[in-house]
Every structure is written in C-alpha cells, then in structure tokens.
Amino acid sequence: MRICLCLRGAGKILELLRRELPEDEVLECSPQEISDIARDVDVLVPLVAHVGDGALASPCLRLVQQFGAGLDGVDVVAASRHGVYVANVPSGETANADSVAELAILLMLALARRLPRAQQNLRMRRLGAPMGTTLRDKSAAIVGFGGIGRALARRLRAFGVRILAVSRHGPRGDEREADLHVPVSGLHEVLRQADFVIVATPLDEETRGLIGREAFASMKQGALLINVARGPVIDRDALLEALGSGKIGGAGLDVFWEEPPDPGDPLFSFEVVATPHIGGATDVSLLEIAREVSANVERLRRGDVLRNCVNASSIDPAALRRKADGTRSAHGAEKT
C-alpha cells in the first residue's frame, strides 16, 4: 500500500510508520499537494492538514486515518459519499491523553509561577520575584471530560486542586473523578468558580467558539486559561479582549487558529506561554499511536472491520464498490 503523511518534516512519525509497515511505501507531502498525491495513494494521514472533497474523490483513496484523535480538518460527509473510511486513534487508548495532560500541567505551572517574567528577572539578576500562586486549594474547570480531561483530573488531585468538570452531557453513573461535573449548559456557572480553565474538548460545530465573550465575562477576575484542544474552540478576538482588559491573568496555548502561528501575533504581547502543538509529541505516545495506525492499515489490507471508524454506518455502499474497482484499476488486483 501507499500511505502518505500530509505534512513534510514529520520525521519521527514517518520513521515510526515505516518501521511498523516495512512492506508498504510511506510518503509525505505538503498540505498543498494533498489533492494530487491522493490520486495514487491508499491511505492519507492528515495530521493538521485539511482533507476535502478534491482529495476524497480519488479513485484509489480508501482510508483517511488520523495520527491521533482530531478529525476537525476532514470532510467526513464527503468521505462517506466517496466511499472513503475515516478513522482516528482516541486519546484515551494510548499514552496521548497522559502526554497532553502533562503538558497542560506544565502550562498551568508556567502561568501560575509567571515563568516568562521569572526568566526575565533572572537575566536582570533580580532575585525573589515575581511572586506566583500555587495550585494547592485552587479550582480547575476542565472543559471536555474525555480521555485527556480525566487524565488531567487524576494528576491535579495530587496538587490539591478542586476538579470542576464540564462535558457534553454531564456525569453518567458514579462520578468520583470530579468534585463537580455538569453538562455544557452549566459551563458559565462552573467558570465563575474556576481559578484555572483548561480546554480539552474536541472541535466540532457545537464547540467552535465555545469560550467566547460570554464565557470570559463569567470567569473569575485574573483566571488563567489553558488550551490543549483546538484553537477555534476559543474565540480569538474575545481572548485578545480578555487579555488586554486584564479580565484573565494569562493564557497557556498549545494550539492555534492557524498553525504554525505567526510569531508576531499580538497575542504574544500579553501574559501568554505557548508551545507548538506538542501535547501528544512524546516518545511513548507517538509509538503507541503509530502501532494503532499501522494495525488499522493491516485491517484495511485484510478487509477486516476498522477500529474507531467514524463513518462506517454512513458510507455509501455503491461508492465502496466503485472504490474497489478504481483501486484494482490503478494499483492492480494484488493490492486490494
């Protein structure tokens, strides 16, 4: 099979997939090349790239397999129409959730202890400042209580943090991982209590702009905001206003509205600690995700049911048949 990563320079991921799939050809392309490369590959791995109708219409393409959880850049409806499976690797099934949770804590601590200012004072040979705050006895609102949110909650317990969870539907059954767990309708009430707000929810039409002007208005004065989800879950203009007015004390960002972000973005003139979308980029996380991705490629090769396929029930059977015919025509019957 031919498998293409939709990002040039993803060296470690490329290395891992080539190791796990030694009999296959694993390529990489730029986001601008996706529609062209899709004409002659079996599997696309989008990473942070957009995969739209043009690429999905390829007669060869059979699977869009995300290297991780986020599928906000994939047109799943068009994929189903064209007979292309779409699958991901949920955070809770690998070390990805643990890795992202650890990064969220890093950002929390960096903001709480005012790390950028501390580093500046070190260069100025000034000791004992700035004064920071502790996590102990603080309240943290975790917006999105899936694999990442729960991994974060377990770790924050050790810091003496009160856990306030917000999820789409609220608690189901016995909930002991949070001190308070509410559905998204209770978001603003939770925000009023939180010293830290950590965004860990998937991006979809319901969560796009979820943290906007009304949400910021509900937050405590000086609250600290961390985003390890997707940039557009937060309204960028509203964030700029909240930072500029001092409504929030700072932001820790691992994700952005356009990636990579512009180093000259006005956001960076405020109390912002940022990392370049590295939440899941750890040794164990990447290895475990690579193995899950490779296992799904093997299932596709054998014709088995794919794991974590988000459009299995909506895919067009006629399109699947056309896809099989197109694949045989393009690659030869031995490749199907």
C-alpha positions in Angstrom: 0.0 0.0 0.0 0.9 3.6 -0.4 0.4 5.8 2.7 1.0 9.5 2.8 1.5 11.9 5.7 0.0 15.3 4.8 3.0 17.2 6.3 6.6 17.5 5.3 9.1 17.3 8.1 7.1 14.9 10.4 10.3 12.9 10.8 9.6 10.8 13.9 6.1 9.9 12.8 7.4 9.0 9.3 10.2 6.9 10.9 7.8 5.0 13.2 5.2 4.2 10.4 7.9 3.0 8.1 9.2 0.8 10.9 5.7 -0.6 11.7 4.8 -1.1 8.0 8.0 -2.3 6.4 6.3 -3.7 3.3 4.4 -0.5 2.5 5.5 2.8 0.9 5.1 5.6 3.4 5.4 9.1 1.9 4.9 12.7 2.9 3.5 15.7 1.1 2.7 19.3 1.9 -0.9 20.3 2.5 -0.9 22.0 -0.9 -0.1 18.6 -2.6 -2.8 16.5 -1.0 -5.3 16.5 -3.9 -2.6 15.5 -6.3 -1.0 12.8 -4.1 -4.4 11.3 -3.2 -4.8 10.2 -6.8 -2.3 7.4 -6.2 -2.3 6.5 -2.5 -4.5 4.1 -0.5 -4.3 5.9 2.9 -3.9 9.6 3.9 -2.8 10.6 7.3 -3.9 14.2 7.7 -2.2 15.3 10.9 -3.1 19.0 11.0 -3.9 19.4 7.3 -7.4 19.8 5.7 -8.6 16.9 3.6 -11.5 18.0 1.4 -13.7 16.8 -1.4 -11.0 17.1 -4.1 -8.7 14.6 -2.4 -11.5 12.3 -1.2 -12.8 11.9 -4.8 -9.7 9.9 -5.7 -10.5 6.5 -7.2 -7.6 5.0 -5.2 -8.0 6.5 -1.7 -9.6 4.1 0.7 -8.9 5.4 4.2 -8.2 8.7 5.9 -6.5 7.6 9.1 -5.7 10.3 11.7 -2.5 10.0 13.7 -4.3 10.9 16.9 -7.9 11.9 17.7 -8.7 15.2 15.9 -10.8 14.9 12.7 -11.9 18.5 12.5 -9.9 19.0 9.3 -11.5 16.0 7.5 -14.7 16.4 5.5 -16.3 13.2 6.8 -19.6 13.7 4.9 -17.7 13.9 1.6 -15.6 10.9 2.6 -18.7 8.8 3.1 -20.1 9.9 -0.2 -16.9 8.9 -2.0 -16.5 5.5 -0.2 -13.5 6.5 1.9 -13.3 5.3 5.5 -12.3 7.9 8.2 -10.7 6.7 11.4 -8.8 8.1 14.3 -7.0 7.0 17.5 -8.9 8.2 20.5 -6.6 9.9 23.1 -7.7 7.5 25.9 -6.5 4.4 24.1 -2.8 5.4 24.0 -0.4 7.5 26.1 -1.6 10.6 24.1 -4.1 11.5 26.9 -1.4 11.3 29.5 1.1 13.3 27.4 -1.4 16.1 26.7 -2.4 16.2 30.4 1.2 16.5 31.5 1.6 19.4 29.0 -1.5 21.1 30.4 0.0 21.0 33.9 3.3 22.4 32.5 1.3 25.4 31.1 -0.6 25.8 34.3 2.5 25.9 36.4 4.3 28.2 34.0 1.5 30.7 34.2 0.9 30.3 37.9 4.6 30.9 38.7 4.9 33.6 36.0 7.8 31.8 34.2 8.4 34.3 31.4 8.8 37.1 34.0 10.9 34.9 36.2 13.3 34.2 33.3 13.4 37.9 32.6 14.3 38.7 36.2 17.0 36.0 36.1 18.6 37.8 33.2 18.4 41.1 35.1 20.0 39.5 38.2 16.8 40.2 40.3 16.0 37.6 42.9 12.8 36.7 44.8 10.4 37.9 42.2 7.8 37.6 40.7 5.5 36.2 43.3 3.5 33.4 41.9 0.5 31.4 43.0 0.2 27.7 44.0 -2.1 25.1 42.5 -3.0 23.9 46.0 -6.5 24.8 47.1 -7.4 26.2 43.7 -10.3 25.2 41.4 -9.8 24.0 37.9 -12.6 23.8 35.3 -11.8 21.1 32.8 -13.9 21.8 29.7 -14.1 18.4 27.9 -14.0 15.4 30.2 -12.9 12.7 27.9 -9.6 10.8 27.9 -7.5 13.9 28.3 -9.8 15.6 30.8 -9.8 12.6 33.1 -6.0 12.1 32.8 -5.6 15.7 33.8 -8.0 15.4 36.7 -6.1 12.4 38.1 -2.9 14.3 38.1 -4.3 17.6 39.5 -5.6 15.7 42.5 -2.0 15.3 43.7 -1.7 19.1 43.7 -4.7 19.6 45.9 -6.8 21.1 43.1 -10.6 21.0 43.2 -11.9 19.5 40.0 -14.8 21.0 38.1 -15.7 19.0 35.0 -17.8 20.1 32.0 -18.8 17.6 29.4 -21.4 17.5 26.6 -24.0 15.5 28.7 -22.7 15.7 32.2 -22.0 12.8 34.5 -23.1 9.3 33.6 -23.3 6.9 36.5 -21.0 7.1 39.5 -18.6 10.0 39.1 -15.7 10.2 41.5 -13.1 11.8 39.3 -14.6 15.3 39.7 -15.8 17.3 42.7 -18.5 18.8 40.4 -19.5 17.6 36.9 -22.0 19.4 34.8 -23.3 19.3 31.2 -22.2 22.1 28.9 -25.3 24.1 29.8 -23.7 24.7 33.2 -20.5 25.9 31.7 -20.8 29.6 32.8 -21.7 28.7 36.4 -18.5 26.5 36.6 -16.4 29.2 35.1 -17.4 31.6 37.9 -15.7 29.2 40.4 -12.5 28.4 38.5 -9.0 29.7 39.1 -7.9 27.8 36.0 -9.9 26.9 32.9 -8.4 24.1 30.8 -10.0 23.5 27.4 -9.7 19.8 26.3 -12.8 19.3 24.2 -12.8 18.1 20.6 -13.6 20.7 18.0 -16.9 20.4 16.2 -19.8 22.8 15.3 -21.1 22.7 18.9 -17.7 23.6 20.5 -16.4 26.1 17.9 -16.2 29.4 19.7 -17.5 27.8 23.0 -15.1 30.0 25.0 -16.3 33.4 23.8 -17.2 36.8 25.2 -19.9 35.4 27.4 -17.6 32.7 28.8 -14.8 35.2 29.5 -17.3 37.5 31.2 -18.3 34.6 33.5 -14.7 33.9 34.6 -13.1 35.0 37.8 -11.0 38.2 37.5 -7.5 37.0 36.8 -8.3 33.4 36.0 -5.8 31.5 33.9 -6.8 29.9 30.6 -5.1 26.8 29.1 -6.0 25.4 25.7 -4.8 21.9 24.7 -7.8 21.1 22.4 -8.0 23.1 19.1 -7.6 26.8 18.6 -11.1 27.6 17.3 -12.8 26.2 20.5 -11.7 29.7 21.8 -13.0 32.9 20.1 -9.7 34.5 19.3 -11.0 38.1 19.3 -12.6 37.5 22.7 -9.4 36.1 24.1 -7.4 39.2 22.9 -10.0 41.4 24.6 -9.9 39.4 27.9 -6.1 39.5 27.9 -6.0 43.2 27.0 -8.5 44.2 29.7 -6.9 42.1 32.4 -10.0 40.0 32.8 -7.9 36.9 32.6 -4.4 36.8 34.0 -2.8 34.9 31.2 -3.2 32.0 28.7 -1.2 28.8 28.0 -1.6 27.7 24.4 -0.5 24.6 22.7 -2.9 25.0 19.8 -3.8 27.9 17.5 -6.3 29.2 14.9 -3.7 28.9 12.1 -0.8 26.5 12.5 2.0 27.2 12.7 1.2 30.6 14.4 2.7 33.9 13.4 5.5 34.8 15.9 4.4 38.4 15.6 0.8 37.6 16.6 -0.5 40.3 19.1 -1.4 37.5 21.5 2.3 37.1 22.4 2.5 40.7 23.7 0.4 39.6 26.7 1.0 37.1 29.5 1.0 34.1 27.2 3.0 30.9 27.5 2.9 28.9 24.2 4.1 25.6 22.8 4.0 24.5 19.1 1.2 21.8 19.3 3.4 19.3 21.1 0.8 18.0 23.6 0.9 14.4 22.2 4.5 14.5 20.9 6.2 12.3 23.4 8.2 9.0 23.0 5.5 6.6 24.3 2.6 8.5 22.8 3.9 8.6 19.2 4.9 4.9 19.4 1.6 3.7 20.6 -0.3 5.8 18.1 1.9 4.6 15.3 1.1 1.0 16.3 -2.7 1.7 16.3 -2.5 3.4 12.9 -0.5 0.5 11.5 -2.9 -2.0 12.9 -5.8 -0.3 11.1 -3.8 -0.3 7.8 -3.4 -4.0 8.2 -7.1 -4.4 8.8 -7.8 -2.4 5.6 -5.4 -4.7 3.7 -7.2 -7.8 5.0 -10.7 -6.4 4.5 -11.5 -6.5 8.3 -13.6 -4.1 10.2 -11.6 -0.9 11.1 -11.2 0.3 14.6 -12.5 3.7 15.6 -14.0 4.3 12.1 -16.3 7.3 12.5 -18.3 6.9 9.3 -18.7 3.1 9.0 -22.5 3.3 9.2 -22.9 6.2 6.8 -20.6 5.3 4.0 -22.2 4.7 0.6 -22.0 1.0 -0.4 -22.1 1.9 -4.1 -19.2 4.2 -3.6 -17.3 1.4 -1.9 -17.8 -0.8 -4.9 -16.6 1.9 -7.2 -13.6 2.5 -5.0 -12.7 -1.2 -5.1 -12.9 -1.1 -8.9 -10.9 2.0 -9.0 -8.2 0.6 -6.8 -7.9 -2.5 -8.8 -7.6 -0.5 -12.0 -5.0 1.9 -10.6 -2.8 -0.5 -8.5 -3.6 -3.9 -9.8 -5.8 -6.6 -8.2 -2.9 -7.8 -5.9 -3.0 -4.5 -4.0 -6.7 -4.9 -2.9 
